[in-house]
Amino acid sequence: CNRWTGPLVIVIFSIGAKQPDLPKCHGQADLYVAKAMREVEPESYPVNKLRNMAISHVKTSHYFLIDIDMWPSTELYPLIKKMAKPESTGSRGLFMDPLAALIVPVFTYEGKEDPNANKRYCSGFDCKSKSKKYKSVVPSSYDQLKRCIIKRGCFVFDYKNPHGHATTDYVGWIKQGNDRIRDLSCFGTRRYEPYVIVRKCASPKFDERFTGYGKNKIQHLYHMRWEGFKFGVFPRGFITHVPHPISKAKEMWHANSGSKMNHREKMDRLYAQFCDEIKESSAFEKSPPTPICKGGHVKATHQKKKGA
């Protein structure tokens, strides 16, 4: 809340009738609670239903959807407001284009916790969450991010899987400055799943058949491509993934065990079915305006060195 000074919509999933502890966001956030009366299995967690619920309450022309473990830089919202102005030459009117999706680069913090966090922060919701350990060490500005990368505390998000975010081209992002949106003509891989700023009226809904961990966000990007969206990389602003324990849903996804068809297999099959459905209903016969790059070229960036 301290890093984003604009309007917020926060959706919290709660079990039982008891009111959950809610974060205090200085009055700029609309809080909504989705309740379930009994415990929900990790593979049944209604992640896309919650996303659609959040989007339905958005009151602005655009939205930027992120998970709670992604922290925006303090510069991101002011930059969005600046680039959205009609007189902005760097955005080239993309904020007026209903089929423009603007990619916000994402990093991950793997440095040390703040050793003085318990003394500095202890009030209400913040005191109960582990996020307070990272308040002062997760970069909040572009300059802090550069120092964090040099100290090898910050890396490109999911750097062990270059299919996930390498298409963003982080070297190109650094070179593009702070006043120009860089066009992205193709995706390096079908598994590229960036975080995007999109216009609410044109964005497709998340498919609520996808639950738990896996394929729930990438299906939305696939749908957007075949709806005709064009993509550009937003300058200077960024988000950072904050460390947290691995969820049970993710552990189950990677375990991939069991005699009967497990959740990972179900989501993989559903995703293949979903892709067929989208292509059949699309106005584009052979390829969407943003295709997969020839040869599926992906360039890995900011890889860790051995022993680091």
C-alpha positions, 0 to 999 in steps of 0.5 A: 500500500505504501508503494502504490499511491493510486486506487487499489482493489484487494480481494482476500479469500477467507475460510469460515464465518470469522472476519479475517485480518485486513490490511490498512491501506490509507483509504485508497483501497477497496477491500473485498472478502470471498468466503468459503465455509469449509477448507478448500483443497490446494488444487481447488483454490479459485484463483481465477474467480478471485481475479475476475472478482477484483477486476469487476470492481475496478473503477478506472479505465485500465487495471494492473493485476498482480498477486500479493507477493509482487510489490510495485516500485514507488515510481510505477504509478506516477509513470503510468499517470504520466504516460497515460496523458494524451500529450505523452509522445513516448506512449504513442496513444497506446493508452487509448488503444483498447487492444494494447497491453503494457508489460511491466518487468518483474524481478525477484528479491533473494537478498537478506532480511532486514535484521532490524525489522521487528524494531522498525515495524510492528502494528496491526496486519503488518506485525503478523505478516512476514512481509515486514522483514523485507520492507526496507530491503526490497527495492522501491526505486529504479536506482535501488534496483540497480544497486540490488542487482549489482550486489546480487540480491535481485534477479530477473523473476523466475530466472531458472526458467527463461521461457517465463520472462526472458521475452521482456528483454531486460537489457533492452528495458534498461536501454529504453529509458524512462519515457518510451514504451518499446514494442514487442513484436513477438513472444519468444515462447508460448510459456511467456507470461508477463504482468500487464497493464490492460484496458478493462473494457477490452480485456477477456475474463480469466477462465475460472475452470483453472484452479489451484497452481498452474496454467491459470495466468498463462491462459489469459495471455494466450487468450489476449494474443488471439483476441488481437492484443499488441504488447509493449514493454513499459519503461522504468517502473517494475514489480518485485517478487518478495520471498515466502514459503512455497505453497502446498499447491506448488509443491503438489504441482511439482511432485506430480505423483499419484495413481490417478490423473493428478491436478497437473495433468488435469490443468495441462489437458484443460489448457490444451482444450482451452487453446483449441477453443480460443483458436476456433473462436478467433477472427485470426485464422493462422496466427495472431498479431503477436505471434511466436517468434520464428524459431521460438528464440529465447535469451536468458538474462541475469542468470546466477553464476555457479556458487553464487 
